């Protein structure tokens, strides 16, 4: 078994320690009642997801950075496709479009911020027992 890709494990909502266990109870982020419901431990390796009380408050900073980067991405494609000038108020059109896209993508960004934040503190461990068993060591 080869080492799981870091970016792929983030995008698939996998545990940062084993990169195999699913972190969220519901796969669909648009089930808004369950959008942030996580397993207390990774179902595969047993890694705790909430490392301490109030741990998830730090995700606000990560979410802010992700929203800014996403807005820059939206500005770039909107500028390339439609063009933006102050003369015809197209910058206001972009602000409206960006606000709508950000609002619709917020459940995904909230989950992504939790996964990225957890990856700051929990590192991949190839010596986890479950990974050793799968390799046959």
Residue pairs with C-beta under 8 A, 6 or more apart in sequence:
1 131
1 134
1 135
3 19
3 124
3 126
4 14
4 19
4 20
4 124
6 19
6 119
6 124
8 14
9 15
9 16
9 19
10 112
10 115
10 116
10 119
13 22
13 23
13 24
13 111
13 115
14 20
14 21
14 22
14 23
15 21
15 22
15 23
15 42
15 44
15 45
15 47
15 122
16 47
16 115
16 118
16 119
16 122
16 123
16 124
17 42
17 45
17 47
17 122
17 123
17 124
17 125
17 128
18 42
18 44
18 45
18 47
18 124
18 125
18 128
18 130
18 131
19 124
20 44
20 45
20 130
20 131
21 39
21 42
21 43
21 44
21 45
21 47
22 39
22 43
23 38
23 39
23 42
23 49
23 114
23 115
23 118
24 34
24 36
24 37
24 38
24 39
24 111
25 34
25 37
25 38
25 39
26 34
26 35
26 37
29 35
29 107
29 108
29 110
29 111
30 107
32 107
35 107
35 110
35 111
36 110
36 111
36 114
38 49
38 50
38 114
39 49
40 48
40 49
40 50
41 47
41 48
41 49
42 49
44 130
45 125
45 128
45 129
45 130
45 131
47 122
49 118
50 56
51 121
51 122
56 114
56 117
58 117
59 110
59 113
59 114
59 117
60 113
62 113
62 116
62 117
63 109
63 110
63 113
66 109
66 112
66 113
66 116
67 102
67 109
70 101
70 102
70 105
70 109
71 98
71 102
74 94
74 97
74 98
74 101
74 102
75 84
75 94
75 98
78 84
78 94
78 97
78 98
79 94
82 90
82 93
82 94
83 90
84 90
84 91
84 94
85 91
102 109
125 131
